[in-house]
Amino acid sequence: MIPSEIQVAALYKFTPFGDPAALRAPLLAACEEVGVKGTLLLANEGINGTIAGTDNAIAAVLDHIRQLPGCADTEVKFSHAPEMPFHRMKVRLKREIVTMGQPDIDPRHSVGRYVDPQDWNALISDPDTVVIDTRNDYEVAVGTFEGAVDPATQSFRDFPKWFREHREELLTGKKRVAMFCTGGIRCEKSTSFLRAEGIEDVFHLKGGILKYLEEVPPEESKWQGDCFVFDERVTVRHGLEPGEYGLCRACRRPVSAEDMAHPHFEEGVSCPHCIDERTEEQRARYRERQRQEALARKRGTHHVGATFTPEDD
């Protein structure tokens, strides 16, 4: 039986794993033993992921993670959900724990300066600061900071090319760059990338948007809208309360009430954002998946289809 409130833990740590494959099975077993669900990514550069379970179960898994090489001081962002936001537990091996496609970038050696949430407003309000949202277009669409530049990228892999193409216009008349993302991990790489490009005055929001929404009161906030998260809550608001967006199961984008009222929205099959991106054959498969999910719900079980991946493209 699922408890009335589930603890959600988001974490990442850049640390060298000589053999991440050897860590996978014990970590998966530790999660499954206590009923924790979610996704954890392992790579030579470290660990990244979001998991959910009871308080005691999460504590047990975090104890296991903190015993991994270099992970003793891993920071974790906690929130809660009214029900389990994941269908299963996955531990996946990846080339990168957040995919930027720049093999020479190493946040352990060079990264931007961290800015606490309480100091963030002053930084981004300074006219000498250019503020860049490092997330993807569908994430920015549901919420961002006042005055932030939207790269309109579809993947974090696109960020280096976008920055190089727009560098001059972005930096003209500016003394510093401030960057932010959901939980902080993409900014570890994006600020490291900018420093490798020769830009010294680079800052990023410590703990990401999630930490800001947790700590900064709404009346003092410069955040506008919701924040997309990589689990079944879809979005969260101030205080990390679940937002009101739904999810298109076909394209994995957030959908508003207006989107769900649109003629192109069909539960589990299509939405206004992806109606021109999928073929009729694909939509037929999605309808069958939706039918199987409905049957599973009647049986009181889960039909496991496409699931969220942590901040990774």
N, C-alpha and C positions, 0 to 999 in steps of 0.2 A: 504493500500500500504506500502511495506517495505521500510524504508529509505535506502539511499545509503550506510550508515555506521551505524553499530549497536555497542553499548557499551556492553562489556562483563565484568561481575564482578564475581571474584572468592573469596570466603570468608570461614572462619571457626572461631569458638570460643568455647573453652572448658569452660563451665560454668554450674552449676547445674540447671537443669529444673525439678522441682518437678512433674509436670504433662505436659509432652511434647504433649500429645494428645489434651489438651485444647488449645494449641498454633497453632495447624495445620490448622483448618478451617479459622481463621482470617488471617493467613499468606497467605494461598492460595488465599483468596478473595482479599487481598491487591495486590497480583501479577496479578491476572486476571483482576482486575479493570483497570490497566494501560497497559495491553498487554505484560507484562513481561513473558518470557518463560525460561525453564531450569529445574533444579532439586535442591531441598533443602532437606536435611536430618535432622530430629530432633530426639534426644535421651535424656536420662537423663543426659548425659555428655555434651550436647550442640548442636551446629548447624554447618552444613557443606554444601557447595554447590556452584554451578555456575549458574548464571542467565544472561539473555541478553535482551536488549530492548533499547528504546531511552534514552538519557541522563536524561531527566526529569523523565521518568518512573523508571529507576534504582534508581535515587535519592529518589523517593517516597518510594520504597520498602526498601531501606537501612535505611531510617528514621524509618520505622516500625520495622525492625530487631533490630535497636539500642535501641528501647524501650523495647525489651524483657529483662527478668531478667539477669543482668550481661553482657549485650551485648553493653553497651554504647560506649566502646572503641574498638569495632570490627574493625580490619584492613581488607582492601579490596584491591585486586590486579585488576587493570583495564587494559583492552586491547580492541581492536576493531576488528570487522569482517565486510566484505563487504556485508554480508546478514545474516539473522537470523540463528544462528547455532543450534537451537533447534526447534522441531516440536510442543511441547506443554509444559505446566507447571505442575510439580509434586511436591508435598510436602509429603514426606514419613516418617513414623515412623520406627526407627531402634533401635536395642539394643546398637549399637555403631555408632558414626558418621564416624569413619574409623575402619574397622573390623580387629582387631589383635587377638581377642580371649584370651586376658590376663586380666581377670576381676580385678585383684589387681593393675594394672598399672593406675596411675592417673597423667597426665601431669600437672595438677594444683598444685601438691605438689612437684614434682621432675622432672626436665627436663635438657637436655644438655644446654651448653652455646651457645647463638646465635652468628653467625658471619655474619657481613654485606657483601653484594656482593663485595664491594671494597677491603675487606680484605681476601676474600676466596682463591684467587690464591696463596697468600703467605702461607696460612695454608696447602693447599693440595700439595704444592711443597716441603714442608719440608719432608725429608726422614724418620723422626721419626713419621710421621702421616700415619695411614692406612685410606684410603678413601673408604667408602662403599655406594653403590647405593642401596637404600631401595625399589626401584620400582620392578615391575614384569618383567619377561623376555622379553615380547613383547614390553615393553616400552624402556628397555635398548637397544634393538636391533636397534632402530632408532637413538639413540644418548645418550652420557654420557660424563662425565668428563675424561680427560686424567688420566690414571693410576688407575681409580676406580675399586674396586672389584665388580663383578656382582654375586649376590647370586643365579641367575638362578631360582628364585622362580616363581611359577605360581599364587600365592596369598600371600597377606600380612600376612595371617594367618601362612604361612610357615616360616616367618622370625625368630621367636624365636627358633624354632627347628634347623634351619640352623645355627644360630649364636652359639648355644650351642655345636653343632657338630664340628664347625670349629673355635671355640674360640681360642684354643691354637696356631694354625698356623697363625691366623689373627693377634694376639697380639705379637707374638715372635719378639723381636727387635724393637717394636714400643712403643712410650710413650703416644700416644693419638689416639682417634678415631674421624674422621670427617664423618658426614653422610648427605645425601641430598635426596630430593624427588621433586615432581613436584611443589607443592605450599607451602610445609612446614608441612602439617598436619601429614603425616605418620612419619616424624622425631620427632614430639612431642611425639609420643608413642614409637618409636624405641629408642630414646635417654633416655626416662624415663625407658624403659625396661633394657637397658644396665646399667644404674645407679643402678637399683634394683638387677642386677647381680654382683654388686660390683665394677664396672668400673667408676672411678671418672672423668677422663679427656676425656669427651665426648662433641663434638661440632656439631652444625648443621647449615646449610645455611639458614639465615633468609629470609623468603619470598620464599624460594625454587628456583628451576631452573628458574621459570618464572620471578622472580625479578632479578635474575642474567642476564638473556637475555635482560631484559628491561634496565638495568643500565650499564652493562659492554660493552664497545665498542668491535666490532668483532676483531679488531687488537690486543686487549689485552686479548682476551678470551682463556680459556682452555677448553671450551665446544666443543665437536665434534659431528656434525650431527644435527638432529632435536629433538624437545621435544614433545612427545605425550601428547595431551590434551583431556579432556573428553567432547568433543562436536564435531560438524560436521566439524570444521576446521581440525581435526585429528592431525596435528602437527603444531608447530610454530617454527620460527627461531629467530635470533637476532632482537631486536626491536619489538618482538612479531608479526612479519609478518607471515601470513599463510604459511605453508610449502607445499611441493609438493606430499605428501603421500595421497593415497586414503584409503578407508576402506572396509574390507571384511564384508559384512552384515551378513554373516553366523556365523563367530567367533569373530567379533568385533576387529580384529587385524589390525594394519596399513599395507598397501600393497604398495610397490614401483612400479615404472613403469616396472621394470623387472618382478616383481610378476604378474602384470596385463597382461604381454605378455606371461606368462607361460600357457601351455595347461590345467593345473588344475584350472586356474582362470575362473570363470563364474560369471558375475555380479550378486550379491545378493544371490549366491548359494554356491560357494566354492572358495578356494584359495590354493596355495601350502602348506600353514601352517595347514590347517584343512581338507584337502582332505581325510586323513585317520581317522579323528575323528568323521565323520558324516556318517550316513547310507543313503542308497538310498531313503528310506522313508522320512527322514528328508530333503534331498535335493529336493525332490518333493514338500514338503511344502514350502521350500524357493522359488522355481520357481513360485509357485502360488502367494506367497507374492510379488515377484518381478513383476509379471504380474499385480497385483492389484495396485502396486505403479505406474507402467507405465500408467495405465488407469487414475489414480488420477491426474498425471501430465498433461495429455491431457485435463482433466476437469479444470485444474488450481487450484486443491486442494491438500492437503497432505494426504497420506495414512500413518497412524501412526503405525509403527512396533516397533521393539526393539530400545530402546534409550539408550543414555549414562547415566551412574551413576557417580557422582563425585568420588573423590579418595577413593573408597570403594570397598571391594571385597566381 
